[in-house]
Amino acid sequence: MSTDQALATAVREATLAVPGVAWLASTAAVEVATYFAGGKVVGVRLAGDTVEVHVVLDRLPVPPVAGRVDQAVRQVLAAAGDPRPVRVVVEDVADAALQAQPTGGS
């Protein structure tokens, strides 16, 4: 297993373990992924100066969930000796999370 593959896989697993993360996502226009011989990890981009994680959430509010993803990914990177900053991109919120929110008003 390559270093990028191992790191991207660890980032993916840590991200998916965060309550409120439904799945890792990739934009329609440009695929977000880490590529390695024989495969890829979608939703995690290790190339460049910043590690990007693209997620779809199934829980609101967004900021606390995104913050927990940031913390989880930073822990993985720290354990690997990788000092890069993390950028969490919330691509979407699952319909079920939106429907579970009170509508307000009377």
C-alpha positions as CSV (number, residue, x, y, z in Angstrom):
1,M,0.0,0.0,0.0
2,S,1.4,3.4,-1.0
3,T,1.8,6.2,1.5
4,D,-0.9,8.3,-0.2
5,Q,-3.2,5.3,-0.3
6,A,-2.7,4.6,3.4
7,L,-3.1,8.2,4.5
8,A,-6.1,8.8,2.3
9,T,-7.8,5.6,3.5
10,A,-7.1,6.6,7.2
11,V,-8.6,10.1,6.5
12,R,-11.6,8.5,4.9
13,E,-12.2,6.1,7.8
14,A,-11.8,8.9,10.4
15,T,-14.1,11.1,8.5
16,L,-16.8,8.5,8.1
17,A,-16.6,7.7,11.8
18,V,-17.8,11.3,12.7
19,P,-21.5,11.3,13.6
20,G,-23.3,13.4,11.1
21,V,-21.2,12.4,8.0
22,A,-23.3,10.4,5.6
23,W,-20.6,9.9,3.0
24,L,-17.6,11.4,1.2
25,A,-18.4,13.3,-1.9
26,S,-16.9,14.6,-5.1
27,T,-18.1,17.6,-7.1
28,A,-19.9,17.0,-10.4
29,A,-17.5,19.3,-12.3
30,V,-14.2,18.0,-11.0
31,E,-13.7,14.7,-9.2
32,V,-12.1,15.1,-5.8
33,A,-10.0,12.1,-5.0
34,T,-6.6,10.8,-4.1
35,Y,-5.3,8.5,-6.9
36,F,-2.9,5.7,-6.5
37,A,-1.9,2.7,-8.6
38,G,-5.0,0.5,-8.9
39,G,-7.5,2.8,-7.3
40,K,-8.6,6.0,-5.6
41,V,-10.2,7.4,-2.5
42,V,-13.0,9.6,-3.5
43,G,-13.7,12.7,-1.4
44,V,-10.2,13.1,-0.1
45,R,-7.6,15.2,-1.9
46,L,-4.0,14.9,-0.5
47,A,-2.3,16.7,-3.5
48,G,-1.1,20.3,-2.7
49,D,-0.5,22.2,0.4
50,T,-3.9,21.6,2.0
51,V,-5.7,18.3,2.7
52,E,-9.3,18.6,1.4
53,V,-12.2,16.4,2.6
54,H,-15.5,16.7,0.8
55,V,-18.5,15.4,2.7
56,V,-22.3,15.0,2.6
57,L,-23.9,15.4,6.0
58,D,-26.9,13.8,7.5
59,R,-27.1,16.0,10.6
60,L,-27.5,19.6,11.3
61,P,-26.2,22.1,12.3
62,V,-23.3,22.1,9.8
63,P,-20.5,23.9,11.8
64,P,-20.2,21.4,14.7
65,V,-20.1,18.4,12.3
66,A,-17.6,20.1,10.0
67,G,-15.5,21.0,13.1
68,R,-15.5,17.4,14.3
69,V,-14.4,16.2,10.8
70,D,-11.6,18.8,10.9
71,Q,-10.4,17.5,14.3
72,A,-10.6,13.9,13.2
73,V,-8.6,14.5,10.0
74,R,-6.0,16.6,11.9
75,Q,-5.5,13.7,14.3
76,V,-4.8,11.3,11.4
77,L,-2.4,13.8,9.8
78,A,-0.6,14.4,13.1
79,A,-0.1,10.7,13.7
80,A,1.4,10.5,10.2
81,G,3.7,13.5,10.8
82,D,1.8,15.5,8.2
83,P,1.6,19.2,9.2
84,R,-0.7,20.3,6.3
85,P,-3.9,22.3,7.1
86,V,-7.3,20.8,6.6
87,R,-10.1,22.1,4.5
88,V,-13.6,20.5,5.1
89,V,-16.0,21.1,2.2
90,V,-19.6,20.3,2.8
91,E,-20.9,19.4,-0.6
92,D,-24.5,18.7,0.5
93,V,-26.8,17.9,3.3
94,A,-29.0,14.8,3.0
95,D,-32.7,15.4,2.6
96,A,-33.5,13.4,5.8
97,A,-31.5,15.9,7.9
98,L,-33.3,18.9,6.3
99,Q,-36.7,17.2,6.8
100,A,-36.0,16.6,10.5
101,Q,-35.5,20.3,11.2
102,P,-38.3,22.3,12.7
103,T,-39.8,24.7,10.1
104,G,-40.3,27.6,12.6
105,G,-43.2,30.0,12.5
106,S,-46.7,29.4,13.9
